[in-house]
Amino acid sequence: MKKARREHDTMGEITIPKGAYYGAQTQRAVENFPISGLRLPRRFIRAQGIVKLAAARANGSFGLLKKAELKAIEKASLEVINGLHDSQFVVDVYQAGAGTSQNMNANEVICNRAVEILGGKRGDHSLIHPNDHVNMAQSTNDTIPTSIYIASFEALNEGLLPAARSLKAVLSQKAREFGKTVKAGRTHMQDAVPIRLGQEFSGYAEAVANDIKRIENASKSLLFIPIGGNAVGTGINAHPKFRQTVVREINRITGLKFRSSANLFDGIQNVYAALEVSASLRGLAVTLTKIANDIRLLSSGPRTGFAELILPAVQPGSSIMPGKVNPVMAEMLNMICYQVMGNDTAIVFAAQASQLELNVMKPLIAHNLLSSIEILSKGINAFNEKCLKGIRADKERCRELAETTLAIATALNPVIGYEAAAEVSKEAYRTGKTVKEVVIERGILSRKDANRLLDPMKLTGK
């Protein structure tokens, strides 16, 4: 390093970039884990700043920090919360178990900035110490899961849930818009009885609404945080009132209503809240995959597919086939959903890897859970704006397929019975005629009765 300084930790001295706010333990992690180049996201760093600020204020209220120390740590923590030092959070996602390196990254950045605020030089821990002051009454084992829960709850309520509600609203609007557009239903990818396009979209809207409820319910588990449990849940080295005070301070900072875990040993051993939320995100991903796949099918063509839907053209679809336009927004949404399902699988394995007093896979859980929330939020918004809002129905094409579906013979069951209706359907298929044409030609129904009984719109219910 051209410009460097020397810092030490319990393992000895190490060289650190001179301008870095992080310190020795972070530098060791950088050197030990040059794995992916991935970092935990802004929301998680913000949550770490919140935890450190709340802890400092709690400890300050007990007289365990001097006024100047408290003010310096407060200012440095607020800067972390506001994103002023994001570039200083340099530890790879795939790091020391439980997130010790990530916790120390936050402790060291806040410490060295606080030292600077007090007029000292970075690395001079005689003024503020990353462990003794910034990490006072805390452990990686309670601060990391607490940060996961704070970051995830905020991300859900500020990003994903508003996006999902907007998606549900647009789907509902499309259900109304397409309310009189009759089309062929399909089951097993084969002809089925008629359905209205609006009814199809109402099913999509309801499915998303149910996913929203599941996510909302799951997110409530994130409000129980294990801060105060310290290393294993006993609260060692913490003031007797630290647990309740730090939670109260977190609520003041966030404006939310977090509560202490009912059992701190469970809160540190397990990450069931993250597991529950991830499962609800997987459910949403399954729903969105179905919707995206349906839209790709229903818009297939424009001349050789279903061609019932017309999607907004947002970009050329081929580097070799002129004029080709692909359902790229639906394809993008599919890819996001598959990633979310993969993230959930990793979270499941990481959650079940908990052993004895601690789950050490929390950095992976934090990365995957927050990644799923972020890409779902942004993906839904993009799909909504660039695709769903501009979808149009080809009403003539829909009506044509509704009238020619062989399954319309189902309406004949009460009149001539299932087996006779099946023969009509088979004849229509063999001859290329419609079911209505066959029953009229064979004298099974008069034209008037056939028009009435086999009207696709009337067969879709009220």
C-alpha positions as CSV (number, residue, x, y, z in Angstrom):
1,M,0.0,0.0,0.0
2,K,1.4,3.4,-1.0
3,K,-0.3,5.3,1.7
4,A,-0.9,3.1,4.8
5,R,-1.0,3.1,8.5
6,R,-0.4,0.3,11.1
7,E,-3.1,-0.8,13.4
8,H,-3.2,-3.7,15.9
9,D,-5.7,-6.1,17.3
10,T,-5.3,-9.1,19.5
11,M,-3.5,-11.0,16.8
12,G,-0.9,-8.3,16.3
13,E,-0.2,-5.5,13.8
14,I,-1.5,-5.2,10.3
15,T,-1.3,-2.6,7.5
16,I,-4.4,-0.7,6.6
17,P,-5.0,1.9,3.8
18,K,-4.3,5.3,5.4
19,G,-7.6,6.8,4.5
20,A,-9.8,3.9,5.7
21,Y,-12.1,4.3,8.6
22,Y,-12.2,0.5,9.1
23,G,-9.5,-1.1,11.2
24,A,-7.4,-4.3,11.8
25,Q,-10.2,-6.9,12.0
26,T,-11.9,-5.6,8.9
27,Q,-8.6,-5.6,7.0
28,R,-8.0,-9.2,8.1
29,A,-11.4,-10.2,6.8
30,V,-10.7,-8.4,3.4
31,E,-7.5,-10.5,3.1
32,N,-9.1,-13.7,4.3
33,F,-12.3,-13.6,2.3
34,P,-11.6,-12.4,-1.3
35,I,-14.5,-14.5,-2.4
36,S,-17.4,-12.8,-4.4
37,G,-17.0,-9.1,-4.4
38,L,-20.5,-9.0,-2.9
39,R,-21.2,-6.8,0.1
40,L,-24.2,-6.6,2.4
41,P,-26.5,-3.9,1.1
42,R,-27.2,-0.3,2.1
43,R,-30.2,-1.2,4.2
44,F,-28.2,-3.6,6.3
45,I,-25.5,-1.1,6.9
46,R,-28.1,1.5,7.9
47,A,-29.6,-1.1,10.3
48,Q,-26.1,-1.7,11.8
49,G,-25.8,2.1,12.4
50,I,-29.2,2.1,14.1
51,V,-28.2,-0.7,16.4
52,K,-24.9,1.0,17.3
53,L,-26.6,4.4,17.9
54,A,-29.3,2.9,20.1
55,A,-26.7,0.9,22.1
56,A,-24.6,4.0,22.6
57,R,-27.5,6.0,23.8
58,A,-28.6,3.2,26.2
59,N,-25.1,2.8,27.6
60,G,-24.8,6.6,27.8
61,S,-28.0,6.8,29.9
62,F,-26.4,4.4,32.4
63,G,-23.3,6.6,32.7
64,L,-21.2,3.9,31.1
65,L,-20.0,6.3,28.3
66,K,-18.7,9.7,29.0
67,K,-20.7,12.5,27.4
68,A,-18.0,13.3,24.8
69,E,-17.6,9.6,23.9
70,L,-21.4,9.3,23.5
71,K,-21.7,12.4,21.3
72,A,-18.9,11.3,19.1
73,I,-20.3,7.8,18.7
74,E,-23.7,9.2,18.1
75,K,-22.5,11.5,15.3
76,A,-20.5,8.7,13.7
77,S,-23.4,6.3,13.9
78,L,-25.8,8.8,12.3
79,E,-23.3,9.2,9.5
80,V,-23.4,5.5,8.9
81,I,-27.2,5.5,9.0
82,N,-27.3,8.2,6.4
83,G,-24.9,6.4,4.1
84,L,-21.8,8.7,4.4
85,H,-19.5,5.8,4.9
86,D,-20.9,3.0,2.8
87,S,-17.6,2.6,0.9
88,Q,-16.0,1.7,4.2
89,F,-18.1,-1.5,4.6
90,V,-15.8,-3.8,2.6
91,V,-16.3,-7.3,4.0
92,D,-17.4,-10.0,1.6
93,V,-20.8,-11.6,2.1
94,Y,-19.0,-15.0,2.4
95,Q,-17.1,-14.2,5.6
96,A,-16.5,-15.4,9.1
97,G,-19.5,-17.2,10.6
98,A,-22.2,-15.3,12.4
99,G,-21.0,-12.0,10.9
100,T,-18.2,-11.2,13.3
101,S,-16.2,-9.4,10.6
102,Q,-19.3,-7.4,9.6
103,N,-20.0,-6.4,13.1
104,M,-16.4,-5.4,13.6
105,N,-16.5,-3.5,10.3
106,A,-19.2,-1.3,11.8
107,N,-17.5,-1.0,15.1
108,E,-14.2,0.1,13.6
109,V,-15.7,2.6,11.1
110,I,-17.8,4.2,13.9
111,C,-14.9,4.1,16.3
112,N,-12.3,5.7,13.9
113,R,-14.8,8.3,12.8
114,A,-15.7,9.1,16.5
115,V,-11.9,9.4,17.2
116,E,-11.6,11.8,14.4
117,I,-14.6,13.8,15.7
118,L,-12.8,14.1,19.1
119,G,-9.7,15.4,17.4
120,G,-7.7,12.3,17.3
121,K,-6.2,10.3,14.4
122,R,-7.7,7.2,12.9
123,G,-6.4,4.1,14.7
124,D,-5.8,5.9,18.0
125,H,-8.1,3.8,20.2
126,S,-7.0,5.5,23.4
127,L,-9.9,7.9,22.8
128,I,-12.6,5.4,21.6
129,H,-12.2,1.7,21.3
130,P,-14.2,-0.4,18.8
131,N,-14.9,-3.2,21.2
132,D,-14.9,-1.5,24.6
133,H,-17.0,1.5,23.6
134,V,-18.8,1.0,20.2
135,N,-19.6,-2.7,20.9
136,M,-20.3,-2.2,24.6
137,A,-23.0,-4.6,25.9
138,Q,-23.3,-6.2,22.5
139,S,-22.1,-9.2,20.5
140,T,-22.1,-10.2,16.9
141,N,-24.5,-12.8,17.9
142,D,-27.3,-10.4,18.8
143,T,-26.5,-7.3,16.7
144,I,-26.4,-9.2,13.3
145,P,-29.8,-10.8,13.6
146,T,-31.2,-7.6,15.0
147,S,-29.8,-5.7,12.0
148,I,-31.3,-8.4,9.6
149,Y,-34.7,-7.9,11.1
150,I,-34.6,-4.1,11.1
151,A,-33.4,-3.9,7.5
152,S,-35.8,-6.6,6.3
153,F,-38.9,-5.0,8.0
154,E,-38.0,-1.6,6.6
155,A,-37.4,-3.0,3.1
156,L,-40.7,-4.9,3.1
157,N,-42.8,-2.0,4.2
158,E,-41.0,0.7,2.2
159,G,-40.3,-1.3,-1.0
160,L,-41.9,-4.7,-1.6
161,L,-45.4,-4.3,0.0
162,P,-46.1,-1.0,-1.8
163,A,-44.9,-2.5,-5.1
164,A,-47.1,-5.6,-4.6
165,R,-50.1,-3.5,-3.7
166,S,-49.6,-1.5,-6.8
167,L,-49.4,-4.7,-8.8
168,K,-52.6,-5.9,-7.3
169,A,-54.4,-2.6,-8.1
170,V,-53.3,-2.7,-11.7
171,L,-54.4,-6.4,-12.1
172,S,-57.8,-5.5,-10.6
173,Q,-58.1,-2.6,-13.0
174,K,-57.3,-4.9,-15.9
175,A,-59.9,-7.3,-14.6
176,R,-62.5,-4.6,-14.9
177,E,-61.2,-3.4,-18.3
178,F,-61.4,-6.9,-19.7
179,G,-64.7,-7.7,-18.0
180,K,-66.6,-8.2,-21.3
181,T,-63.9,-9.9,-23.3
182,V,-64.9,-13.5,-23.7
183,K,-62.2,-16.1,-24.6
184,A,-61.5,-19.8,-24.6
185,G,-60.5,-21.3,-21.3
186,R,-57.7,-23.8,-21.2
187,T,-56.9,-26.6,-18.8
188,H,-54.0,-29.1,-19.3
189,M,-53.0,-26.6,-22.1
190,Q,-56.1,-27.9,-24.0
191,D,-59.4,-26.4,-25.0
192,A,-61.7,-25.7,-22.0
193,V,-65.0,-23.9,-21.6
194,P,-65.2,-20.2,-22.2
195,I,-64.0,-17.7,-19.6
196,R,-63.8,-13.9,-19.6
197,L,-60.3,-12.3,-19.8
198,G,-61.4,-10.2,-16.9
199,Q,-62.1,-13.2,-14.8
200,E,-58.7,-14.6,-15.6
201,F,-57.1,-11.4,-14.4
202,S,-59.3,-11.3,-11.3
203,G,-57.7,-14.6,-10.3
204,Y,-54.2,-13.0,-10.7
205,A,-55.3,-10.1,-8.6
206,E,-56.7,-12.3,-5.8
207,A,-53.6,-14.5,-5.8
208,V,-51.3,-11.4,-5.3
209,A,-53.7,-10.1,-2.6
210,N,-53.3,-13.3,-0.7
211,D,-49.5,-13.2,-1.0
212,I,-49.6,-9.7,0.4
213,K,-51.5,-10.9,3.4
214,R,-49.0,-13.7,3.9
215,I,-46.0,-11.3,3.7
216,E,-47.6,-8.9,6.1
217,N,-48.3,-11.6,8.6
218,A,-44.7,-13.0,8.2
219,S,-43.2,-9.6,8.6
220,K,-44.6,-9.2,12.1
221,S,-42.2,-11.8,13.3
222,L,-39.3,-9.5,12.4
223,L,-40.5,-7.1,15.1
224,F,-39.1,-9.4,17.8
225,I,-35.3,-8.7,18.0
226,P,-32.7,-10.4,20.2
227,I,-30.5,-7.4,21.0
228,G,-29.5,-7.6,24.6
229,G,-28.9,-11.3,24.5
230,N,-25.2,-10.6,23.8
231,A,-23.1,-13.7,23.1
232,V,-25.5,-16.6,23.9
233,G,-28.6,-15.0,25.3
234,T,-27.5,-14.3,28.9
235,G,-26.8,-10.7,28.4
236,I,-23.3,-11.0,29.9
237,N,-21.5,-7.6,30.5
238,A,-24.7,-5.6,29.8
239,H,-26.4,-3.3,32.2
240,P,-29.5,-4.9,33.7
241,K,-31.8,-2.4,31.9
242,F,-29.8,-2.5,28.6
243,R,-32.2,-4.9,26.9
244,Q,-35.3,-2.8,27.4
245,T,-33.5,0.5,26.9
246,V,-31.8,-0.4,23.6
247,V,-35.1,-1.6,22.1
248,R,-36.8,1.6,23.2
249,E,-34.0,3.6,21.5
250,I,-34.3,1.6,18.3
251,N,-38.0,2.4,18.2
252,R,-37.2,6.1,18.7
253,I,-34.8,6.1,15.8
254,T,-36.9,4.0,13.4
255,G,-40.4,5.1,14.4
256,L,-41.3,1.4,14.5
257,K,-42.5,-0.9,17.2
258,F,-39.8,-3.5,17.8
259,R,-40.0,-5.7,20.9
260,S,-37.5,-7.8,22.6
261,S,-37.5,-11.5,21.7
262,A,-39.6,-13.5,24.1
263,N,-36.7,-15.8,24.7
264,L,-33.2,-14.4,23.9
265,F,-31.7,-17.9,23.7
266,D,-34.1,-18.8,20.9
267,G,-33.5,-15.4,19.3
268,I,-29.8,-16.0,19.0
269,Q,-29.9,-19.8,18.2
270,N,-32.5,-19.4,15.5
271,V,-33.5,-17.2,12.6
272,Y,-37.0,-18.3,12.2
273,A,-38.3,-14.8,11.4
274,A,-36.1,-14.6,8.4
275,L,-37.1,-18.2,7.4
276,E,-40.8,-17.3,7.6
277,V,-40.4,-14.1,5.6
278,S,-38.4,-15.9,2.9
279,A,-41.1,-18.5,2.6
280,S,-43.7,-15.8,2.1
281,L,-41.5,-14.3,-0.6
282,R,-41.1,-17.7,-2.3
283,G,-44.9,-17.9,-2.3
284,L,-45.1,-14.5,-4.1
285,A,-42.5,-15.6,-6.5
286,V,-44.6,-18.7,-7.4
287,T,-47.6,-16.5,-8.0
288,L,-45.6,-14.0,-10.2
289,T,-44.1,-16.9,-12.2
290,K,-47.6,-18.1,-13.0
291,I,-48.7,-14.7,-14.0
292,A,-45.6,-14.0,-16.1
293,N,-45.8,-17.4,-17.8
294,D,-49.5,-16.8,-18.6
295,I,-48.9,-13.4,-20.1
296,R,-46.1,-14.9,-22.2
297,L,-48.4,-17.6,-23.5
298,L,-51.4,-15.4,-24.0
299,S,-49.3,-12.8,-26.0
300,S,-47.5,-15.5,-28.0
301,G,-47.5,-15.0,-31.8
302,P,-48.4,-12.5,-33.1
303,R,-49.5,-14.9,-35.9
304,T,-48.5,-18.4,-34.7
305,G,-49.5,-18.3,-31.1
306,F,-52.5,-17.5,-28.8
307,A,-52.3,-13.8,-29.6
308,E,-55.0,-12.9,-27.2
309,L,-53.0,-10.2,-25.5
310,I,-51.0,-7.4,-27.1
311,L,-48.0,-6.3,-24.9
312,P,-46.3,-2.9,-25.1
313,A,-43.2,-3.1,-27.3
314,V,-40.3,-1.9,-25.2
315,Q,-37.3,-3.0,-27.2
316,P,-36.3,-5.0,-30.3
317,G,-36.5,-8.8,-29.6
318,S,-33.9,-10.2,-31.9
319,S,-30.4,-9.4,-33.2
320,I,-31.2,-11.3,-36.4
321,M,-35.0,-11.4,-36.9
322,P,-36.2,-8.0,-38.0
323,G,-39.4,-6.7,-36.3
324,K,-39.5,-9.3,-33.6
325,V,-40.7,-8.1,-30.3
326,N,-40.4,-10.4,-27.2
327,P,-42.2,-10.4,-23.8
328,V,-39.1,-9.2,-22.1
329,M,-40.6,-7.7,-19.0
330,A,-42.4,-11.0,-18.2
331,E,-39.1,-12.9,-18.9
332,M,-37.3,-10.5,-16.5
333,L,-39.9,-11.2,-13.8
334,N,-39.5,-14.9,-14.3
335,M,-35.7,-14.7,-13.8
336,I,-36.2,-12.7,-10.6
337,C,-38.7,-15.3,-9.3
338,Y,-36.3,-18.2,-10.0
339,Q,-33.6,-16.3,-8.1
340,V,-35.9,-15.7,-5.1
341,M,-36.7,-19.4,-5.0
342,G,-33.0,-20.2,-5.0
343,N,-32.3,-17.6,-2.3
344,D,-35.1,-19.2,-0.2
345,T,-33.5,-22.7,-0.6
346,A,-30.1,-21.3,0.6
347,I,-31.9,-19.6,3.6
348,V,-33.6,-22.9,4.5
349,F,-30.2,-24.7,4.6
350,A,-28.6,-21.9,6.4
351,A,-31.4,-21.7,9.0
352,Q,-31.3,-25.4,9.7
353,A,-27.5,-25.2,10.2
354,S,-28.0,-23.7,13.6
355,Q,-25.9,-25.5,16.2
356,L,-26.1,-25.3,20.0
357,E,-26.2,-21.6,21.1
358,L,-25.8,-20.0,17.7
359,N,-26.6,-19.9,14.0
360,V,-23.4,-18.9,12.3
361,M,-24.8,-18.6,8.7
362,K,-26.4,-15.2,9.3
363,P,-24.4,-13.2,6.7
364,L,-25.7,-15.5,4.0
365,I,-29.3,-15.2,5.3
366,A,-29.0,-11.4,5.4
367,H,-27.7,-11.2,1.9
368,N,-30.2,-13.6,0.4
369,L,-33.3,-12.2,2.2
370,L,-32.5,-8.6,1.5
371,S,-31.6,-9.4,-2.1
372,S,-34.9,-11.2,-2.6
373,I,-36.9,-8.2,-1.2
374,E,-34.9,-5.8,-3.4
375,I,-35.2,-7.6,-6.7
376,L,-38.8,-8.4,-6.2
377,S,-39.6,-4.8,-5.3
378,K,-37.8,-3.4,-8.4
379,G,-38.9,-6.2,-10.7
380,I,-42.6,-5.8,-9.8
381,N,-42.4,-2.0,-10.3
382,A,-40.7,-2.4,-13.7
383,F,-43.2,-5.1,-14.8
384,N,-46.1,-3.0,-13.7
385,E,-44.9,0.2,-15.5
386,K,-43.4,-1.3,-18.7
387,C,-45.8,-4.2,-19.3
388,L,-48.9,-4.6,-17.2
389,K,-50.4,-1.1,-17.4
390,G,-50.1,-1.1,-21.2
391,I,-51.5,-4.6,-22.0
392,R,-54.4,-4.6,-24.4
393,A,-56.8,-7.4,-25.4
394,D,-57.3,-8.5,-29.0
395,K,-61.0,-8.8,-28.5
396,E,-61.8,-10.3,-32.0
397,R,-59.1,-13.0,-31.5
398,C,-60.5,-13.8,-28.1
399,R,-64.0,-14.1,-29.3
400,E,-63.0,-16.3,-32.3
401,L,-61.2,-18.8,-30.0
402,A,-64.1,-18.7,-27.5
403,E,-66.6,-19.7,-30.3
404,T,-64.3,-22.4,-31.8
405,T,-63.2,-24.1,-28.6
406,L,-64.4,-27.8,-28.6
407,A,-65.0,-27.7,-24.9
408,I,-68.1,-25.5,-25.5
409,A,-69.8,-28.9,-26.1
410,T,-69.9,-29.1,-22.3
411,A,-73.0,-26.8,-22.4
412,L,-74.8,-29.7,-24.3
413,N,-74.5,-32.1,-21.3
414,P,-77.8,-31.2,-19.7
415,V,-79.6,-31.4,-23.1
416,I,-78.2,-34.5,-24.9
417,G,-75.9,-36.1,-22.2
418,Y,-72.2,-36.4,-21.8
419,E,-71.5,-39.1,-24.3
420,A,-73.6,-37.6,-27.1
421,A,-71.9,-34.2,-26.5
422,A,-68.5,-35.9,-26.7
423,E,-69.5,-37.3,-30.2
424,V,-70.4,-33.8,-31.3
425,S,-67.1,-32.5,-30.0
426,K,-65.2,-35.2,-31.9
427,E,-67.1,-34.6,-35.1
428,A,-66.4,-30.9,-34.9
429,Y,-62.7,-31.7,-34.5
430,R,-62.7,-34.2,-37.4
431,T,-64.5,-31.8,-39.8
432,G,-62.9,-28.5,-38.7
433,K,-66.4,-27.2,-37.9
434,T,-67.6,-25.5,-34.7
435,V,-69.7,-27.3,-32.2
436,K,-72.5,-25.0,-33.0
437,E,-72.4,-25.8,-36.7
438,V,-72.4,-29.5,-36.0
439,V,-75.5,-29.4,-33.7
440,I,-77.4,-27.3,-36.2
441,E,-76.5,-29.5,-39.2
442,R,-77.4,-32.7,-37.3
443,G,-80.7,-31.2,-36.1
444,I,-79.8,-31.6,-32.5
445,L,-80.7,-27.9,-31.9
446,S,-82.4,-25.2,-33.8
447,R,-80.2,-22.3,-34.8
448,K,-82.1,-20.1,-32.3
449,D,-81.5,-22.6,-29.5
450,A,-77.9,-23.2,-30.5
451,N,-77.2,-19.5,-30.5
452,R,-78.7,-19.2,-27.1
453,L,-77.3,-22.3,-25.5
454,L,-73.8,-22.0,-27.0
455,D,-73.3,-18.2,-26.5
456,P,-69.7,-18.1,-25.0
457,M,-70.5,-15.0,-22.9
458,K,-73.5,-16.6,-21.2
459,L,-71.4,-19.6,-20.4
460,T,-69.0,-17.6,-18.3
461,G,-71.5,-16.9,-15.5
462,K,-72.4,-13.5,-14.0
